[in-house]
């Protein structure tokens, strides 16, 4: 994908997601950051890696655990009703385009 192309992300910052594949399958967390150009998400407590950091001014060195971005295709939005993975759909409600959970039909956007 080219750098100037934009992809439409169905998952946004603050959404609760469930990991569907990979090492962290079954884990869930909140989306901390979205990288639309790379089609990746930073999910709280998922895809943890250890970084070995040097001590710097005002910061202690050592082994730091932090989240790594995960590809958007490996996560699914969790349904607001039962917290199980669901796909996302769009519909017009009161003249606004809103997201809804395909599993239960419940509206996600407020």
ChimeraX attribute file (.defattr): number of C-alpha atoms within 10 A of each C-alpha:
attribute: neighborCount
match mode: 1-to-1
recipient: residues
	/A:1	9
	/A:2	7
	/A:3	7
	/A:4	7
	/A:5	9
	/A:6	12
	/A:7	12
	/A:8	8
	/A:9	14
	/A:10	13
	/A:11	19
	/A:12	17
	/A:13	13
	/A:14	13
	/A:15	15
	/A:16	22
	/A:17	26
	/A:18	24
	/A:19	25
	/A:20	17
	/A:21	13
	/A:22	11
	/A:23	10
	/A:24	15
	/A:25	14
	/A:26	14
	/A:27	16
	/A:28	23
	/A:29	17
	/A:30	20
	/A:31	20
	/A:32	16
	/A:33	15
	/A:34	20
	/A:35	16
	/A:36	16
	/A:37	15
	/A:38	17
	/A:39	17
	/A:40	19
	/A:41	25
	/A:42	21
	/A:43	27
	/A:44	20
	/A:45	16
	/A:46	22
	/A:47	18
	/A:48	14
	/A:49	11
	/A:50	12
	/A:51	11
	/A:52	10
	/A:53	12
	/A:54	10
	/A:55	10
	/A:56	8
	/A:57	6
	/A:58	6
	/A:59	9
	/A:60	10
	/A:61	12
	/A:62	12
	/A:63	12
	/A:64	10
	/A:65	12
	/A:66	13
	/A:67	15
	/A:68	17
	/A:69	19
	/A:70	20
	/A:71	14
	/A:72	19
	/A:73	12
	/A:74	16
	/A:75	25
	/A:76	21
	/A:77	25
	/A:78	24
	/A:79	24
	/A:80	18
	/A:81	11
	/A:82	10
	/A:83	13
	/A:84	15
	/A:85	22
	/A:86	21
	/A:87	13
	/A:88	19
	/A:89	15
	/A:90	14
	/A:91	12
	/A:92	9
	/A:93	10
	/A:94	7
	/A:95	7
	/A:96	8
	/A:97	11
	/A:98	15
	/A:99	20
	/A:100	20
	/A:101	20
	/A:102	15
	/A:103	17
	/A:104	12
	/A:105	15
	/A:106	13
	/A:107	18
	/A:108	17
	/A:109	9
	/A:110	5
